[in-house]
């Protein structure tokens, strides 16, 4: 067989095992997996993967690339290049922060055209659920929306309104009819507004005061409410960016009760605490906020126990001026730019420091996202016939993240200056090499 690319003598990581093999790639697919050292390369591009681990390409189901309309914040080209540098081969772009947001068929088509033109990796697009767009859900689904996103609290921009209880119930009923899925930012708007107003009136304006204004109880209240809606409507749910084991435990209990729900957390909740937030400053502000170190460790326990389904970045960048602290941290844009370093965080903090198996990392970053959103077996695992979405990593190579390493439009990240163990060397999306890091050469 003639191949386009062969990857020789690498260590393949799947959700079930780790083994050495040669891979043959043809027309964007994995067509051969053979014993190491047995594959004939012919005229194919050859990657010597001896000493490297071969992961299935990460699927980041939660990014905000903000195009069209706010591409001065981030864009599909710079965002997708950042993903490629971090080993991500497929992303799902969220409907908000685009201006106008992706809440109609026309807006979906416009974003899809831009993604086709600019993205260096594969992609899918979320549709939005907001008040007064229920009649557009079927069209968005027909156009190929991977699912729908709603906020139970205000999202920070005026053009994507949070969903009140009536919108959620009616929307979930419709989404269930479409056999689609609803992703939810689950924080109690009423609780947050009450605590925020109280803190400001009492001039409690520190980073810790901000975190206390969005407590874990706020997540728990919102999740409890929407789980009851899911039980009523039969709508599939995906709870995004969970920051606490207590919330994960409630979702796990709901699964056992027969509710079709999955839980996502993010690298920053696994790597950073409130103490880090206080040290780093506004760059580390997000919502829900970072939690105490005890919560961080408990999330790692949840991951090891198999209670966390998916890890995604929630890459939510902004221009530098929106991260400049004015009167207080409450006034700063709440979003972390981190999609380039998801795998690096998991390898460093998970595999090297806490003994999380490589197969577990592959499971929550590739297989489970692919299964949950209907992309498996084409994506999510390395197997014959699957898309050649592949990431090659030197597990033991240390590097300090520098601003100039970031592919983002703005070189802002709470991870700058941190030492990571495990470096992306090559990324292939549907068989095309979209990132390569070799001596004296780093390109996308």
C-alpha positions in Angstrom: 0.0 0.0 0.0 1.2 3.5 -0.8 0.9 5.9 2.1 0.9 9.7 2.3 2.5 9.6 5.7 4.0 6.9 7.9 4.7 7.3 11.6 7.3 4.8 12.7 8.0 3.2 16.1 5.8 5.4 18.2 3.9 4.5 21.4 0.2 4.6 20.7 -2.1 5.7 23.5 -5.7 4.7 23.4 -8.5 4.7 26.0 -7.7 1.1 26.8 -4.0 0.5 26.3 -0.6 1.8 25.4 1.5 0.0 22.8 4.2 0.4 20.2 3.3 0.5 16.6 3.8 1.9 13.1 1.0 3.9 11.6 0.2 4.3 7.9 -1.9 7.3 6.8 -3.7 7.7 3.4 -6.3 10.2 2.3 -6.7 11.6 5.8 -7.4 8.2 7.4 -5.4 5.7 9.5 -5.2 2.8 7.1 -2.6 0.6 8.7 -1.5 -0.2 12.3 1.4 -2.6 12.4 4.2 -3.9 14.6 6.9 -1.3 15.1 9.6 -1.3 12.4 7.6 -3.3 9.9 5.9 -0.6 7.8 7.5 0.2 4.4 7.4 3.9 3.8 8.0 4.1 0.1 7.6 7.7 -1.0 5.6 8.7 2.0 6.4 11.5 4.4 8.2 9.7 7.3 7.9 10.7 11.0 10.4 8.9 13.3 8.3 8.6 16.4 10.8 6.6 18.5 10.6 7.9 22.0 7.3 9.8 21.3 3.8 9.0 22.4 1.0 9.1 19.9 -2.3 10.4 21.3 -5.6 10.6 19.5 -6.1 14.3 18.5 -7.8 16.2 21.3 -11.4 17.3 20.7 -12.0 20.7 22.5 -15.8 21.0 22.7 -15.7 24.4 24.3 -13.9 27.4 22.7 -14.8 31.0 22.0 -13.1 32.2 18.9 -15.5 35.2 18.6 -15.6 35.4 14.8 -17.4 37.1 13.1 -17.8 40.4 14.8 -15.2 40.3 17.6 -12.2 38.9 15.8 -10.1 41.6 17.5 -10.5 39.4 20.6 -9.5 36.2 18.8 -10.1 34.6 15.4 -10.6 31.3 13.8 -7.1 31.3 12.2 -5.2 32.3 15.4 -7.4 30.2 17.6 -7.1 27.1 15.5 -3.3 27.5 15.2 -3.2 27.6 19.0 -5.1 24.4 19.2 -2.9 22.7 16.7 0.2 23.7 18.8 -1.5 22.0 21.8 -2.4 18.8 20.0 -6.1 19.6 19.4 -7.4 18.5 16.1 -11.2 19.3 16.4 -12.9 22.2 18.1 -16.5 23.1 18.8 -17.0 26.9 18.7 -19.5 28.5 21.0 -22.3 30.8 19.7 -21.8 33.8 22.0 -19.2 36.5 21.6 -19.6 36.4 17.9 -21.5 39.5 16.9 -24.2 38.9 16.1 -24.3 35.5 17.9 -24.9 32.2 16.2 -28.6 31.9 17.0 -30.1 31.7 13.5 -29.4 29.8 10.3 -28.0 32.8 8.6 -25.5 33.5 11.4 -24.5 29.8 11.4 -23.8 29.8 7.7 -21.7 32.9 8.0 -19.5 31.4 10.7 -19.2 28.1 8.9 -17.9 29.9 5.8 -15.3 31.7 7.8 -14.3 28.5 9.6 -13.9 26.7 6.2 -11.6 29.5 5.0 -9.5 30.0 8.1 -9.3 27.0 10.4 -6.3 24.8 10.2 -8.0 22.0 12.1 -11.4 20.3 11.9 -14.4 22.0 13.6 -18.0 21.9 14.6 -20.3 24.8 15.6 -22.7 25.2 18.5 -26.0 27.0 18.0 -27.4 29.2 20.7 -30.5 28.9 22.9 -31.6 32.4 23.9 -35.0 34.0 24.6 -37.0 34.5 21.5 -35.1 32.1 19.2 -37.0 28.9 19.7 -38.3 29.0 16.1 -34.7 28.9 14.9 -33.6 25.7 16.7 -34.8 23.3 14.1 -33.0 25.2 11.3 -29.8 25.4 13.3 -30.0 21.6 13.9 -30.6 20.9 10.2 -27.6 23.1 9.3 -25.4 20.8 11.4 -25.2 22.4 14.8 -23.4 20.0 17.1 -25.8 21.1 19.9 -27.1 24.2 21.6 -25.6 26.4 24.3 -27.4 28.4 26.9 -26.5 30.5 30.0 -28.4 30.4 33.2 -26.5 33.5 34.3 -25.5 36.7 32.4 -22.6 35.9 30.0 -20.9 39.3 30.0 -22.1 40.6 26.6 -25.5 42.2 25.9 -26.1 40.4 22.6 -26.4 36.8 24.0 -29.1 36.9 26.7 -29.2 34.3 29.4 -32.1 31.8 29.3 -34.9 32.3 31.9 -36.7 29.3 33.2 -39.4 29.4 30.6 -36.9 29.6 27.8 -35.0 26.7 29.2 -38.1 24.5 29.5 -39.4 25.2 26.1 -36.0 25.1 24.5 -35.2 21.7 26.2 -38.4 20.3 25.0 -37.6 21.3 21.4 -34.0 20.1 21.7 -35.2 16.7 22.9 -37.5 16.5 19.9 -34.5 17.2 17.7 -32.5 14.5 19.5 -29.8 17.1 20.1 -28.1 18.2 23.3 -28.0 21.3 25.5 -24.7 22.6 26.9 -25.3 24.8 30.0 -23.3 27.4 31.9 -24.9 26.5 35.2 -24.7 29.3 37.8 -27.6 30.9 39.6 -28.1 34.4 38.2 -30.2 35.5 41.2 -27.6 34.3 43.7 -24.7 35.8 41.8 -26.4 39.2 41.5 -27.4 39.3 45.1 -23.9 38.4 46.4 -22.2 40.7 43.9 -24.4 43.7 44.8 -23.8 43.0 48.5 -20.0 42.8 48.1 -19.9 46.1 46.1 -22.1 47.9 48.6 -19.8 46.8 51.4 -16.6 47.6 49.4 -15.4 44.0 49.5 -13.7 44.2 46.1 -10.8 41.7 46.4 -10.1 38.7 44.2 -11.3 36.4 47.0 -14.5 38.5 47.4 -15.1 38.0 43.7 -14.7 34.2 44.1 -17.1 34.3 47.1 -19.7 36.1 45.0 -19.9 33.0 42.8 -19.9 30.2 45.3 -20.1 26.5 44.5 -23.7 26.7 45.9 -24.5 28.8 42.9 -23.5 26.0 40.6 -25.3 23.4 42.7 -28.6 25.4 42.6 -28.5 25.9 38.9 -27.5 22.2 38.2 -30.3 20.9 40.5 -32.8 23.1 38.7 -31.8 22.1 35.2 -31.6 18.4 36.1 -35.3 18.5 37.0 -36.0 20.1 33.7 -34.1 17.4 31.9 -36.0 14.7 33.8 -39.3 16.4 32.7 -38.4 17.0 29.0 -36.0 14.1 28.3 -33.4 16.6 27.0 -29.8 15.5 26.9 -27.5 17.8 29.0 -23.8 18.7 29.0 -22.8 20.8 32.0 -19.8 22.9 31.1 -16.8 24.0 33.2 -17.7 22.4 36.5 -15.4 23.8 39.2 -16.2 21.5 42.2 -16.4 17.9 43.1 -19.7 18.6 44.8 -21.2 19.5 41.5 -19.6 16.5 39.8 -21.1 14.2 42.5 -24.6 15.6 41.9 -24.3 15.0 38.2 -23.0 11.4 38.9 -26.1 10.8 41.1 -28.3 12.1 38.3 -26.7 9.7 35.8 -27.5 6.8 38.2 -31.1 8.1 38.3 -31.3 7.7 34.5 -30.8 11.4 33.4 -28.8 11.7 30.3 -26.2 14.2 31.5 -22.4 14.6 31.2 -19.9 16.8 33.1 -17.0 18.8 31.7 -14.2 20.5 33.6 -11.3 22.6 32.4 -7.5 22.6 32.8 -7.6 25.8 34.9 -9.7 24.2 37.6 -7.2 21.4 37.8 -4.1 23.5 37.7 -4.9 26.8 39.4 -6.4 27.8 42.8 -7.6 31.1 44.3 -4.1 31.6 45.7 -2.8 31.4 42.1 -5.5 33.8 41.0 -4.3 36.3 43.7 -0.8 35.9 42.5 -1.4 36.1 38.8 -4.2 38.7 38.8 -6.9 39.5 36.3 -5.5 37.1 33.6 -6.8 34.2 35.8 -10.3 35.6 36.2 -13.0 33.2 34.9 -16.6 32.2 35.8 -17.2 30.0 37.7 -14.1 31.3 39.5 -11.1 29.3 40.6 -11.5 27.5 43.9 -9.3 26.6 46.9 -6.6 24.0 46.5 -8.7 21.4 48.3 -11.3 21.7 45.6 -8.6 21.3 43.0 -7.4 18.1 44.5 -11.0 16.8 44.8 -11.5 17.4 41.1 -8.5 15.2 40.4 -10.0 12.5 42.6 -13.2 12.8 40.5 -11.2 12.4 37.3 -9.4 9.3 38.6 -12.7 7.8 39.7 -14.2 8.3 36.2 -16.8 10.8 37.2 -15.6 13.6 34.8 -16.6 12.9 31.3 -14.8 15.5 29.3 -12.0 18.0 29.7 -12.1 21.1 27.4 -10.4 24.5 27.6 -13.3 27.0 27.7 -10.8 29.2 25.8 -12.3 32.7 26.4 -9.9 35.4 25.3 -10.2 39.1 25.2 -8.1 42.2 24.2 -5.5 43.2 26.9 -7.5 46.3 27.9 -10.4 44.2 29.1 -8.1 42.4 31.5 -6.8 45.7 33.0 -8.2 46.0 36.5 -10.2 49.2 37.0 -12.0 49.9 40.2 -12.1 46.3 41.1 -11.7 42.7 39.9 -15.5 42.6 39.4 -15.1 44.9 36.4 -12.6 42.8 34.5 -13.5 40.5 31.7 -14.0 36.9 33.0 -12.3 34.5 30.7 -9.1 32.4 30.5 -7.1 31.9 27.4 -5.8 28.4 27.6 -6.6 26.2 24.7 -3.0 25.8 23.6 -2.0 24.1 26.8 -4.8 21.7 27.8 -2.7 18.6 27.1 0.4 20.1 28.7 -1.6 20.8 31.9 -3.0 17.3 32.0 0.4 15.6 31.4 2.2 17.8 33.9 -0.3 18.0 36.7 -2.1 14.7 36.0 0.3 12.1 34.6 3.6 13.3 36.1 2.5 14.7 39.4 -0.6 12.6 40.3 -0.2 9.4 38.4 -3.2 9.8 36.1 -2.9 7.1 33.4 -2.3 8.3 29.9 -5.3 6.2 28.8 -7.5 8.3 31.1 -6.2 11.5 29.5 -6.9 10.2 26.0 -10.4 9.1 27.2 -11.5 12.5 28.5 -9.9 14.6 25.8 -10.7 12.5 22.7 -12.9 9.4 23.1 -15.6 10.7 25.4 -16.1 14.0 23.5 -16.4 12.0 20.2 -18.9 9.6 21.7 -21.0 12.2 23.4 -21.4 14.3 20.3 -21.7 11.5 17.7 -18.3 11.7 16.1 -17.0 8.2 17.1 -15.7 6.0 15.6 -14.5 8.5 13.0 -12.9 10.5 15.7 -11.7 10.0 19.3 -9.5 7.0 19.0 -6.6 5.7 16.9 -8.0 2.8 14.8 -8.0 1.6 11.2 -10.5 3.7 9.3 -10.6 6.6 11.7 -9.7 10.1 10.8 -5.9 10.6 11.1 -6.3 13.1 13.9 -3.1 12.4 15.8 -0.8 14.2 18.3 2.8 13.2 18.9 4.2 14.1 22.3 7.6 13.9 24.0 6.3 12.9 27.5 9.5 13.9 29.3 10.5 17.1 27.6 10.3 20.1 29.9 9.6 23.6 28.6 8.8 27.0 30.1 5.8 28.6 28.3 6.8 32.0 26.9 4.5 34.7 25.5 6.1 34.3 22.1 5.1 30.6 22.1 1.4 31.5 22.1 -0.4 31.5 18.8 -3.3 33.5 20.2 -4.2 36.9 18.8 -3.2 38.4 22.2 -0.3 36.8 24.1 -2.2 36.5 27.3 -2.5 33.3 29.4 -2.2 32.5 33.1 0.2 29.7 32.1 2.9 32.0 30.8 6.1 31.4 32.9 5.0 27.9 34.0 7.1 24.8 33.5 5.4 22.0 31.7 6.5 18.4 31.3 5.3 16.9 28.0 5.7 18.8 24.8 3.7 18.6 21.6 6.0 17.7 18.7 3.6 17.1 15.8 -0.1 17.5 15.2 -2.0 15.9 12.3 -5.6 16.9 11.5 -7.3 14.5 9.0 -3.8 13.4 7.9 -2.4 16.9 7.3 0.5 18.1 9.5 -0.8 21.3 11.1 1.9 21.7 13.7 5.6 20.6 13.9 8.1 21.4 16.6 11.6 20.2 15.8 15.0 21.8 16.5 15.2 25.3 15.1 11.8 25.0 13.5 8.3 25.5 15.0 5.5 26.0 12.5 1.9 25.7 11.8 
